[in-house]
Amino acid sequence: MSITRPGTPAFLPGLELSRRFYAEAVGPLLEEAAPGIPHTAARIGPGSEVLGYDTPRSADHEWGPRLQVFLRSRDVSRHAGRIRHVLAQHLPKTFHGYPTNFAPTGETRDIRVMRATAGPVHHRVEITHVSSWFTDTLGFDPTSAITAADWLGTPTQRLAEITAGAVFHDGLHALAPARAALRWYPHDLWLYVLACQWQRIAHEEAFVGRCGEVGDELGSAVVAARLARDLMRLCLLMDRRYPPYGKWLGSAFARTSAGDRLTPVLTAALTATDWRTRETHLAAAYETVAGLHNQLRLTDRIDPTTRPYHSRPFRVLRADRFAAALMARVSDRAIRQLPLPGPADTEPENMRGARPERV
């Protein structure tokens, strides 16, 4: 069933809409407001369209013709005010059928796209400087040295938003190097992030059976769902792709090298009504992901078969073996000494320093 409201234009993906908005409307007005001033134009940062997941549903909330225009630092102070004014006065009220006016609804951080009938356009063309924009968005400037704390303190959703999207014009030649610096973790940090993800699985893989053994099928299913999420994130990290937040995790996972193979297996695990069936499907998923780990050759080969959990009759991979092998390959002493995350429900005071919960 269509979710496009009567009278709305045919859906145009947001990145293409913004590209046309720059080429047909914003670019010519920039030349009028600040002729000859070099700039870079892009659509990056928050927004489902940046990751390519927008649909007609997206058009009802903070979606539409929008982009960033980056100037040199000295040109921001000299020209940004005039550029904003010219855009507000001369941008069309609609573009390809979509309103260009973004107005708050009164709810905190809730911005709707509304048709402007009179007065200036409250556009979403952001005029800024590359270093300032990254510092405001990430808390650090990737045009300078990026520390391990910067990497590990930044949610993968944010890193995905920064490195995806599109650049429409690059007259400054500064945005591309900054995005390239964030394209993926340095090798030792990648090993560490993978180890953290394996360790999360290790802490809970036996609980699917343990909950079921005492008759707690709901608890078993909840644990299985968390393990499925961790496996999906792990597959994305193995593919060198930043996992997005929950709304788009399944969409991103479907595009991984393991998506076609693992989607039916994880679906079967999550729809199982008894813990033994649930555990069987998870065990198959563990072995598939373990095989993918071996294909990466980041460590020596590790036996990918599942096994009993010590003397208990629960089928597990012993995912801690993979975490330990990865950490053994970390050459940077400071990273090697970082803690791996504790159990998902550990008290916060026991988790101090385990920042990879955010990655």
Sequence and secondary structure as in RCSB ss.txt:
>XXXX:A:sequence
MSITRPGTPAFLPGLELSRRFYAEAVGPLLEEAAPGIPHTAARIGPGSEVLGYDTPRSADHEWGPRLQVFLRSRD
VSRHAGRIRHVLAQHLPKTFHGYPTNFAPTGETRDIRVMRATAGPVHHRVEITHVSSWFTDTLGFDPTSAITAAD
WLGTPTQRLAEITAGAVFHDGLHALAPARAALRWYPHDLWLYVLACQWQRIAHEEAFVGRCGEVGDELGSAVVAA
RLARDLMRLCLLMDRRYPPYGKWLGSAFARTSAGDRLTPVLTAALTATDWRTRETHLAAAYETVAGLHNQLRLTD
RIDPTTRPYHSRPFRVLRADRFAAALMARVSDRAIRQLPLPGPADTEPENMRGARPERV
>XXXX:A:secstr
     TT      HHHHHHHHIIIIIHHHHHHHSTT   EEEE SSSTTTTT   GGGGGSS SS EEEE  HHH
HHHHHHHHHHHHHHHS SEETTEE EEEE SSTT EEEE   SS     EEEE HHHHHHHHHSS TTS   HHH
HHTS HHHHHHHHSSEEEEESSS HHHHHHHTSS  HHHHHHHHHHHHHHHHHHTTHHHHHHHTT HHHHHHHHH
HHHHHHHHHHHHHTT     HHHHHHHHTTSTTHHHHHHHHHHHHH SSHHHHHHHHHHHHHHHHHHHHHHTSSS
      EEETTEEEEE  THHHHHHHHHT   HHHHTS     TT  GGGSTT GGGG 
